[in-house]
Amino acid sequence: MIIITTLKKVFQFYLEGFQNMRLGKRLWAIIGIKFVIFFIIMKILFFPNFLKENFSTDEERAEHILQSLTTQGDK
């Protein structure tokens, strides 16, 4: 019960703080937009879908993964 009341107090504290902000709301919006853009760029540039680009069917992808997992320990 103590945890629930503590969480309610913390939530009310932040809710009241954000309701009284003027410039802060804009800053948080800018921060949110930057995070979204950053993660989209990271996903596109650094985490391409290797399996979808190099294998056309699910069976080929599964075979590649199985082969990779089973031969990694042998090296």
Buried (B, 14 or more C-beta within 10 A) or exposed (E): EEEEEEEEEEEEEEEEEEEEEEEEEEEEEEEEEEEEEEEEEEEEEEEEEEEEEEBEEEEEBEEBEEEEEEEEEEE
